[in-house]
Amino acid sequence: MELKIFRDALPAAGTNCTLKAELPLETEILISDYLPPVFKLVKCFVRPVVLQKRLQPGKLQLEGYLRCVVYYQGEDGAGLCQTEQKLPFTKLLDLPEFVFTAWAVQVEGQTEYLNCRTVNPRRIEVRGAYGLVVSVHTQVKTDVITALSDGGVEQKLVTLSGVRRAAVLEKLVTVEGEIRFPTPPAAVLDLSGNASVGDLKLLNGKAVAKGVLVVSCAWRAEGDPALQGQSVNLNFNQVLDVDGLSEDCRCLCVAEPVGFTLTEGEGEEPSRLTANLMLRLRAWRPYQLQCVADAFSTKFETEQTPQTVQTESLACTLDKTVTLTGSGPLPDAGAKILACFASFGPALLAYRENNWDLTSRVTVTSFGENSLSELESYEKVLELALPLERELPSDAELIPECWLRAEDLRCVCANGTLEVTLSVKAEGAILQRSGNTCVGSIALGEPLTPADPEISLRIYYAQAGEELFAIARRFHVSPAQMLAANDLAEGITAIDAPQRLLVPGAGG
């Protein structure tokens, strides 16, 4: 007799791998004529901006640029000055061979080493390397058995639930506006900002992201070494074309500023401000699919092969702000803090004290003027540990797709001590992978030995916790017959206390 097998495709969790790579840095930066010559180097920062990611079998290609920013003390009392350079890169990474139908790549990292020196007052040499931490997460379409019929087959069904990656989009967009200074700036030392998506509307194949970008500008006036601050809010409203997106998706969108350009206005005209935002959109569509977890025949021997299917679900989403504080002695008790910056290491997950934490190493760099009127840089390392709001087992396989940013950073010098207060915003999602055992293949064998007509019932002493399906399988009878023979309510799947069970019509 032929056994009918029905199958369907399930978006199972695929390859999950993390690899490290190095981006070398070797460049010379020429100081423009409109900037003061270099008296003393203060600090150099390097940050990668990844614009394109291409995943193909065995390869991952990253394209973008390294943003190299140098802060220095200018000659003749010019105070703190800044210059920068963008260094394009293309990085091809080798991966294991694997099949995938959907994928996402997270790129993080930190500076491995950096040497910066003055060749002459108009030329700076920078040498170093930036270490990338690249995480690749994929899903793959997997066929599973959803139902069996004929051949006297009995089946135990299990409902698998999870999410399918519906969309992964990273798009660079431009936001423009104006900023007005009370007096024309002699130098702009830093342009930074925070962006948030306040409203996200989903349509079929499109998403509309509305939000605000808060831009902060540190500058100084002509003849005044003191830094001043200016800020402006720029609203953005972006329509994103996203294949596979629909209104029933679980979706998040994070906006990250990656670059700014300021064009000075003529006369009393305001300066033009152009900001580049990287919009990172992730969308998942929930699903449920019944699969055959176990099966046997009441008429034939069966041969089956198990199949392990890993599903992926949204454990929780993140949209939380946490405040970090730290302090440390300064080499000069009379130092005056001028500016401060925060950089983040890779976001990781760690199980601590019966809970999962999102962790990261945060380096705060502050610039100060010492008692000799020379500019120095000071660093303070803070440890971020943000508890997840959902309790998850210690052996859970979790994947973070998160982004961290500094919302508010304050550094002050008090009695020779640097005191740091930092508000960190964490946005993103935590995905959880779970293994499920199903029937991968099944075939009917030889007919079973007919039941002895002299024996109509057998007795089986069941223990608490035994599954009724497993008992029925042992004796090649249907679970429905077991329920009826023992006057058990329909829907009972396990024995809750030791008891004697009658097994009707058991075969050999």
C-alpha positions as CSV (number, residue, x, y, z in Angstrom):
1,M,0.0,0.0,0.0
2,E,1.3,3.4,-0.9
3,L,1.9,6.0,1.8
4,K,1.0,9.6,0.8
5,I,3.4,12.3,2.0
6,F,2.6,16.0,1.9
7,R,5.4,18.6,2.1
8,D,5.7,22.3,2.5
9,A,8.6,24.8,2.6
10,L,9.6,26.4,5.9
11,P,12.0,29.4,6.3
12,A,14.5,27.7,8.6
13,A,17.5,29.3,10.3
14,G,20.5,28.9,8.1
15,T,24.2,29.7,8.6
16,N,25.2,31.9,11.5
17,C,28.9,32.9,11.4
18,T,31.2,35.6,12.7
19,L,34.5,36.5,11.2
20,K,37.2,39.2,11.6
21,A,39.0,41.2,9.1
22,E,41.4,44.1,9.1
23,L,41.3,47.3,7.1
24,P,44.8,48.9,6.8
25,L,45.1,52.6,7.0
26,E,48.0,54.5,5.4
27,T,47.5,58.1,4.3
28,E,48.8,61.6,4.4
29,I,46.5,64.5,5.2
30,L,47.3,68.0,3.8
31,I,46.2,70.9,5.9
32,S,44.1,73.3,3.8
33,D,45.3,76.9,3.4
34,Y,42.2,78.2,5.3
35,L,43.1,76.1,8.4
36,P,45.9,77.1,10.8
37,P,49.1,75.1,10.7
38,V,49.7,72.3,13.1
39,F,51.4,73.1,16.4
40,K,50.5,69.8,18.2
41,L,48.5,66.7,17.4
42,V,45.8,65.9,19.9
43,K,43.8,62.9,18.7
44,C,43.0,60.8,15.6
45,F,39.8,58.9,15.1
46,V,38.9,56.3,12.5
47,R,35.5,55.0,11.7
48,P,34.3,52.8,8.8
49,V,31.2,53.6,6.8
50,V,29.9,50.5,4.9
51,L,27.8,51.5,1.9
52,Q,27.4,48.2,0.1
53,K,27.2,44.5,1.2
54,R,27.1,41.7,-1.4
55,L,26.7,38.1,-0.3
56,Q,27.4,35.3,-2.7
57,P,28.4,31.6,-2.3
58,G,31.7,31.6,-0.4
59,K,32.2,35.4,-0.6
60,L,31.1,38.6,1.1
61,Q,32.1,41.9,-0.4
62,L,32.0,45.1,1.6
63,E,32.4,48.6,0.0
64,G,32.6,51.9,1.8
65,Y,35.2,54.3,3.2
66,L,37.2,54.9,6.3
67,R,36.5,58.3,7.8
68,C,39.8,59.5,9.3
69,V,39.4,62.6,11.6
70,V,42.4,64.4,13.1
71,Y,42.2,67.0,15.9
72,Y,45.1,69.2,16.5
73,Q,46.2,72.4,18.2
74,G,46.8,75.2,15.8
75,E,49.8,77.5,15.8
76,D,49.7,81.1,17.2
77,G,46.9,80.5,19.7
78,A,44.4,79.1,17.1
79,G,43.1,76.6,19.6
80,L,41.5,73.2,18.7
81,C,41.3,72.5,15.0
82,Q,40.0,69.6,12.9
83,T,40.7,68.1,9.5
84,E,39.5,64.8,8.0
85,Q,39.8,62.5,5.0
86,K,37.7,59.7,3.5
87,L,39.6,56.6,2.3
88,P,37.5,54.3,0.0
89,F,37.9,50.6,0.5
90,T,36.6,47.3,-1.0
91,K,37.0,44.2,1.2
92,L,36.4,40.7,-0.1
93,L,35.9,38.1,2.7
94,D,36.0,34.3,2.3
95,L,33.1,32.5,3.8
96,P,32.2,28.8,4.1
97,E,30.0,27.5,1.2
98,F,26.3,27.5,2.2
99,V,22.9,27.9,0.6
100,F,20.7,30.8,1.6
101,T,17.4,32.4,0.6
102,A,17.6,35.5,2.9
103,W,20.4,37.1,4.7
104,A,21.6,40.0,6.9
105,V,25.1,41.2,7.7
106,Q,26.1,43.2,10.7
107,V,29.5,45.1,10.6
108,E,31.1,46.4,13.7
109,G,34.6,46.8,15.0
110,Q,37.2,49.0,16.7
111,T,40.6,50.6,16.0
112,E,43.4,48.1,16.5
113,Y,46.2,50.6,16.4
114,L,46.8,54.1,15.1
115,N,49.9,56.2,14.7
116,C,49.6,59.8,13.8
117,R,52.6,62.2,13.4
118,T,53.3,65.6,12.0
119,V,55.5,65.6,8.9
120,N,55.5,69.4,8.8
121,P,52.9,72.1,9.9
122,R,50.9,71.4,6.7
123,R,51.1,67.6,6.5
124,I,50.0,64.8,8.8
125,E,50.9,61.1,8.3
126,V,48.5,58.5,9.6
127,R,49.2,54.7,9.8
128,G,47.1,52.1,11.5
129,A,44.5,49.4,11.1
130,Y,40.8,49.0,11.9
131,G,39.5,45.6,12.9
132,L,36.1,44.6,11.5
133,V,33.8,42.1,13.2
134,V,31.4,40.8,10.6
135,S,28.4,38.7,11.5
136,V,26.4,36.9,8.8
137,H,23.0,35.5,9.5
138,T,21.0,33.6,6.9
139,Q,17.8,31.7,6.4
140,V,17.2,28.8,4.0
141,K,14.1,27.3,2.5
142,T,13.7,23.8,3.9
143,D,11.1,21.2,2.9
144,V,9.3,19.5,5.8
145,I,6.6,16.8,6.0
146,T,3.3,18.4,7.0
147,A,1.0,15.4,6.8
148,L,0.8,11.6,6.0
149,S,-2.1,9.5,5.0
150,D,-3.0,5.9,4.0
151,G,-1.1,2.8,4.9
152,G,-2.7,2.7,8.4
153,V,-0.4,5.6,9.3
154,E,-0.7,7.5,12.6
155,Q,1.0,10.8,13.0
156,K,2.0,13.2,15.8
157,L,1.9,16.8,14.7
158,V,3.8,19.7,16.1
159,T,3.3,23.4,15.2
160,L,6.5,25.2,14.4
161,S,6.4,29.0,14.7
162,G,8.9,31.7,13.9
163,V,9.6,34.6,11.6
164,R,10.7,34.8,8.0
165,R,13.0,37.6,7.0
166,A,10.8,39.7,4.7
167,A,13.2,42.5,4.1
168,V,16.7,43.8,4.8
169,L,17.5,47.3,3.6
170,E,20.3,49.7,4.2
171,K,20.0,53.0,2.3
172,L,22.0,56.2,2.4
173,V,19.7,59.2,2.2
174,T,20.5,63.0,2.3
175,V,18.8,65.5,4.6
176,E,19.4,69.2,4.1
177,G,18.7,72.3,6.2
178,E,20.2,75.5,7.5
179,I,22.2,76.5,10.6
180,R,22.7,80.2,11.6
181,F,25.7,81.3,13.6
182,P,25.6,84.5,15.7
183,T,29.0,85.4,14.2
184,P,30.9,83.9,11.3
185,P,32.8,80.9,12.6
186,A,36.6,80.9,12.2
187,A,36.6,77.1,12.4
188,V,34.1,74.3,12.8
189,L,35.6,71.6,15.0
190,D,32.9,69.0,14.9
191,L,29.6,68.1,13.4
192,S,27.7,65.3,15.0
193,G,24.1,64.2,15.4
194,N,21.5,61.8,16.6
195,A,18.6,60.6,14.4
196,S,15.5,58.8,15.4
197,V,12.6,57.4,13.4
198,G,9.4,58.5,15.2
199,D,6.9,57.1,12.7
200,L,7.2,54.1,10.4
201,K,4.3,53.2,8.1
202,L,4.3,50.0,6.1
203,L,2.7,49.5,2.7
204,N,3.0,46.6,0.2
205,G,6.5,47.0,-1.2
206,K,7.1,50.4,0.5
207,A,7.9,51.9,3.9
208,V,7.5,55.6,4.9
209,A,10.0,56.6,7.6
210,K,9.5,59.9,9.4
211,G,11.9,61.3,12.0
212,V,14.2,64.0,13.2
213,L,17.9,64.5,13.0
214,V,19.4,66.7,15.8
215,V,22.7,68.1,14.6
216,S,25.2,69.6,17.1
217,C,28.0,71.9,15.9
218,A,31.1,72.7,17.9
219,W,32.8,75.9,16.6
220,R,34.9,78.9,17.6
221,A,34.8,82.5,16.6
222,E,37.7,84.5,15.1
223,G,40.3,85.3,17.8
224,D,38.6,83.3,20.5
225,P,40.0,79.8,21.3
226,A,36.9,78.9,23.4
227,L,34.5,76.4,21.8
228,Q,30.8,77.3,21.3
229,G,27.9,75.1,20.6
230,Q,25.1,75.3,18.0
231,S,22.3,72.8,17.3
232,V,19.5,72.5,14.8
233,N,16.7,70.0,14.2
234,L,16.3,68.6,10.6
235,N,13.1,66.7,9.9
236,F,13.2,63.9,7.3
237,N,10.5,61.9,5.5
238,Q,11.7,59.1,3.4
239,V,9.8,56.7,1.1
240,L,11.7,53.4,0.9
241,D,11.1,50.8,-1.8
242,V,11.3,47.4,-0.1
243,D,10.7,44.2,-1.9
244,G,8.8,41.7,0.1
245,L,7.4,44.2,2.7
246,S,3.7,44.1,3.7
247,E,1.6,45.6,6.4
248,D,1.6,42.4,8.5
249,C,5.4,42.5,9.0
250,R,7.2,43.1,12.3
251,C,9.5,46.0,11.3
252,L,12.1,48.3,12.8
253,C,14.0,51.2,11.2
254,V,17.1,52.8,12.7
255,A,18.7,56.0,11.4
256,E,22.4,56.5,11.8
257,P,24.2,59.8,10.8
258,V,27.4,59.0,8.9
259,G,28.6,62.3,7.6
260,F,28.0,66.1,7.5
261,T,28.9,68.9,5.1
262,L,28.6,72.6,6.1
263,T,28.7,75.3,3.4
264,E,29.2,78.8,4.8
265,G,26.6,81.4,3.8
266,E,27.4,84.7,2.2
267,G,27.0,87.8,4.3
268,E,24.2,87.4,6.8
269,E,22.8,84.3,5.0
270,P,22.7,81.1,7.1
271,S,25.0,78.2,6.4
272,R,23.8,75.3,4.4
273,L,23.9,71.9,6.2
274,T,23.9,68.6,4.4
275,A,23.7,65.3,6.4
276,N,24.0,61.8,5.2
277,L,21.8,59.2,7.0
278,M,22.0,55.5,6.8
279,L,18.5,54.1,7.2
280,R,18.7,50.4,8.4
281,L,15.3,48.6,8.0
282,R,14.6,45.1,9.1
283,A,11.3,43.3,8.6
284,W,10.1,39.9,9.6
285,R,6.8,38.1,8.8
286,P,5.5,35.6,11.5
287,Y,4.5,32.1,10.4
288,Q,3.1,28.9,11.8
289,L,3.4,25.5,10.1
290,Q,2.3,22.1,11.3
291,C,4.9,19.4,10.8
292,V,5.0,15.6,11.5
293,A,7.1,15.1,14.6
294,D,6.6,11.3,14.7
295,A,4.7,8.6,12.9
296,F,4.1,4.8,12.7
297,S,1.7,2.4,10.9
298,T,-0.8,0.1,12.5
299,K,-0.4,-2.3,9.5
300,F,3.2,-2.1,8.4
301,E,6.7,-1.8,9.7
302,T,8.0,1.7,9.1
303,E,11.4,3.1,8.5
304,Q,11.9,6.8,9.1
305,T,14.8,9.3,9.3
306,P,14.6,12.2,11.7
307,Q,15.2,15.8,10.5
308,T,16.3,18.6,12.8
309,V,14.8,22.0,11.8
310,Q,16.1,25.2,13.3
311,T,13.5,28.0,13.5
312,E,14.2,31.6,14.1
313,S,11.9,33.8,16.2
314,L,11.9,37.4,17.6
315,A,12.9,37.0,21.2
316,C,12.5,40.7,21.9
317,T,13.0,44.2,20.4
318,L,15.2,47.0,21.8
319,D,14.4,50.6,22.2
320,K,15.9,51.7,25.4
321,T,18.2,54.3,26.9
322,V,20.6,53.6,29.7
323,T,22.9,56.0,31.6
324,L,26.5,55.2,32.3
325,T,28.8,57.1,34.6
326,G,32.6,56.9,35.3
327,S,35.4,58.9,36.7
328,G,39.2,58.9,36.8
329,P,42.1,61.1,37.8
330,L,43.5,63.7,35.4
331,P,47.3,64.2,35.1
332,D,46.6,68.0,35.3
333,A,44.2,69.0,38.1
334,G,43.7,72.4,36.4
335,A,42.7,71.0,33.0
336,K,39.7,72.6,31.3
337,I,37.5,70.2,29.3
338,L,36.7,71.5,25.8
339,A,35.0,68.6,24.0
340,C,34.2,64.9,24.3
341,F,33.3,62.0,22.1
342,A,32.1,58.4,22.5
343,S,32.9,55.3,20.4
344,F,31.4,51.8,20.8
345,G,32.9,48.4,20.4
346,P,30.9,45.5,19.0
347,A,27.5,44.8,20.7
348,L,27.5,41.3,22.3
349,L,25.3,39.2,24.5
350,A,26.4,37.7,27.8
351,Y,24.5,35.6,30.4
352,R,25.1,37.1,33.8
353,E,23.3,36.7,37.1
354,N,20.4,34.7,35.7
355,N,19.8,37.1,32.9
356,W,21.0,38.0,29.4
357,D,22.7,41.4,29.0
358,L,23.5,43.4,25.8
359,T,27.1,44.4,26.4
360,S,29.6,46.7,24.7
361,R,32.9,48.5,25.5
362,V,32.5,52.3,25.3
363,T,35.5,54.5,25.0
364,V,34.9,58.2,26.0
365,T,37.6,60.6,24.7
366,S,37.7,64.2,26.1
367,F,39.9,67.1,25.0
368,G,41.2,69.4,27.6
369,E,43.4,72.5,27.9
370,N,46.1,72.0,30.6
371,S,47.7,74.5,32.9
372,L,50.3,75.3,30.2
373,S,47.6,76.1,27.6
374,E,48.4,73.0,25.7
375,L,45.7,70.7,24.5
376,E,45.6,67.1,25.6
377,S,43.3,64.1,25.2
378,Y,42.0,61.9,28.0
379,E,40.2,58.5,27.8
380,K,37.8,56.8,30.0
381,V,36.4,53.3,29.3
382,L,32.9,52.4,30.3
383,E,31.2,49.0,30.3
384,L,27.6,48.8,28.9
385,A,25.5,46.0,30.3
386,L,21.8,46.4,29.3
387,P,19.5,43.6,30.7
388,L,17.1,42.2,28.2
389,E,13.5,42.7,29.3
390,R,12.5,39.1,28.5
391,E,13.8,36.1,30.5
392,L,15.6,33.5,28.3
393,P,17.3,30.3,29.2
394,S,21.1,30.4,29.7
395,D,21.7,28.0,26.8
396,A,19.5,29.9,24.3
397,E,21.1,30.6,20.9
398,L,20.6,34.4,20.5
399,I,21.6,36.7,17.6
400,P,21.8,40.5,18.3
401,E,21.0,42.9,15.4
402,C,21.4,46.1,17.4
403,W,22.8,49.6,17.1
404,L,24.2,51.8,19.8
405,R,24.5,55.6,19.9
406,A,25.3,58.3,22.4
407,E,22.3,60.5,23.0
408,D,23.9,62.7,25.6
409,L,27.6,62.9,26.8
410,R,28.9,65.2,29.5
411,C,32.5,65.4,30.7
412,V,33.7,67.7,33.5
413,C,36.8,68.2,35.5
414,A,36.2,68.4,39.3
415,N,39.1,68.7,41.7
416,G,41.5,66.9,39.3
417,T,39.0,64.1,38.4
418,L,37.4,63.5,35.0
419,E,33.7,62.7,35.6
420,V,31.8,61.2,32.7
421,T,28.0,60.9,32.2
422,L,26.8,59.1,29.1
423,S,23.3,58.2,27.9
424,V,23.3,55.3,25.4
425,K,20.4,54.5,23.2
426,A,20.1,50.8,22.1
427,E,17.8,50.0,19.2
428,G,17.3,46.7,17.3
429,A,16.2,43.2,17.8
430,I,17.3,39.9,19.5
431,L,16.6,36.8,17.5
432,Q,16.4,33.3,19.0
433,R,17.1,30.0,17.2
434,S,15.5,26.8,18.4
435,G,16.0,23.2,17.2
436,N,13.0,21.0,16.4
437,T,13.0,17.3,15.5
438,C,10.6,16.2,12.8
439,V,10.2,13.3,10.5
440,G,12.5,13.9,7.5
441,S,11.5,10.8,5.5
442,I,9.4,7.7,6.1
443,A,8.6,4.5,4.2
444,L,6.4,1.5,4.7
445,G,8.1,-1.9,5.2
446,E,6.8,-5.5,5.7
447,P,3.2,-6.0,6.9
448,L,2.9,-6.5,10.7
449,T,2.1,-9.9,12.2
450,P,-1.6,-10.1,12.7
451,A,-2.9,-9.8,16.3
452,D,-3.6,-13.0,18.1
453,P,-7.5,-13.4,17.9
454,E,-7.4,-15.1,21.3
455,I,-6.0,-11.9,22.9
456,S,-8.4,-9.0,22.7
457,L,-6.7,-6.8,25.3
458,R,-3.3,-6.3,26.9
459,I,-2.4,-4.4,30.0
460,Y,0.3,-1.8,30.1
461,Y,1.5,-0.1,33.3
462,A,2.2,3.5,32.3
463,Q,4.4,5.9,34.3
464,A,3.7,9.5,34.9
465,G,4.8,11.7,32.0
466,E,4.7,8.9,29.3
467,E,3.2,10.1,26.1
468,L,0.2,8.3,24.8
469,F,1.5,8.4,21.2
470,A,4.7,6.6,22.3
471,I,2.7,3.8,24.1
472,A,0.4,3.4,21.1
473,R,3.4,3.2,18.8
474,R,4.9,0.4,20.9
475,F,1.9,-1.8,20.4
476,H,1.0,-0.6,16.8
477,V,-2.5,0.6,17.8
478,S,-3.9,4.1,17.1
479,P,-3.9,6.7,19.9
480,A,-7.7,7.1,19.4
481,Q,-8.2,3.4,20.2
482,M,-6.1,3.9,23.4
483,L,-8.3,6.8,24.5
484,A,-11.5,4.9,23.8
485,A,-10.4,1.7,25.6
486,N,-9.4,3.5,28.7
487,D,-12.2,6.1,28.8
488,L,-9.8,9.0,28.5
489,A,-10.9,12.4,27.4
490,E,-10.1,13.4,23.8
491,G,-7.0,15.5,23.6
492,I,-5.0,13.9,26.3
493,T,-1.5,13.4,25.1
494,A,0.4,12.3,28.2
495,I,-0.2,10.3,31.4
496,D,-0.2,12.5,34.5
497,A,0.0,9.8,37.1
498,P,1.0,6.0,37.2
499,Q,-1.9,3.9,36.0
500,R,-2.9,0.7,34.2
501,L,-3.8,1.0,30.6
502,L,-5.7,-1.4,28.4
503,V,-4.2,-1.9,24.9
504,P,-6.9,-3.1,22.5
505,G,-6.1,-5.3,19.5
506,A,-2.4,-5.2,19.9
507,G,-0.5,-6.9,17.1
508,G,2.7,-8.9,17.1
